[in-house]
Amino acid sequence: MPGRGEGRRTADGVPRPRRVGPLRLAEEEFTTLSAAAKREGPSVGAYVTSTALTVAQERLTPVPADWRA
């Protein structure tokens, strides 16, 4: 039996001992995130985590919807 703090392996093998969440989403928000995650390949949780981390590291800057063509 795994010891406390141990869990499932991550896809990249890097331990993830910290948890942020759970997120509470409206149905429309979840549907939007699910569609985006499906295009990229990971689970919704992995997609949200990856995208949030990318924005926090300033490797991606969100653009308001009304600025898009």
N, C-alpha and C positions, 0 to 999 in steps of 0.2 A: 504494500500500500504506500502511495506517495506520502511524503512528510508534509507538514503544513507549509504553505507557500509554494509548493510545487504544483504544476498543473500540466495541461496539454502542451505539447511542443508547438512552437510557432513555425510557420512555413520557412523562415530564414534561419531557424535554429537559435535565435537570440532570445534569451529569457526576458519576459515582460512582467516584473514583479509588481508594478503599479497599475492601478485601475482608475479610470476616469469615467464616471457614469453612474447609473445608466442614463442614457438620453431618453427624453420623452418627446415624441414627435406626433404631429397630426397625421392623419392618413395620407393627405396630399404630399406632405413633406417626406414621409417614408417612401411613397411611390416614386417621387423624384430621385431620392437617394438610391433606391433599389435599381432604378433604370440606369443611373450613372455607374453604379458598381457593376452591374451586369455588362456594360460596355467595356469596362476596364478589367474585369475578371475576378477581383476578390469579393469576399463577403461584404455586406453593407458596413459592418463594424470596422473591418480592415480598411475599406474605402474611406470612411469618415476619419479614421485615425491618420491614415496616410495623407489625406488632403489637408487636414488641420495642421499636421506637422510641417508639411511643405509650405503652407502659408506662414506659420510661425517662424520658420527659418528664412523667410523672405525669398524663397525660390519661386514663388507664385504669388502674384498680386491679383486679388479679386477685382473684377470690373463690374460696375453696376449694370444691370440689365438694360437700362435706357441708353447706355453708351455703345452697346453692341449694334452692329449693322443688321 
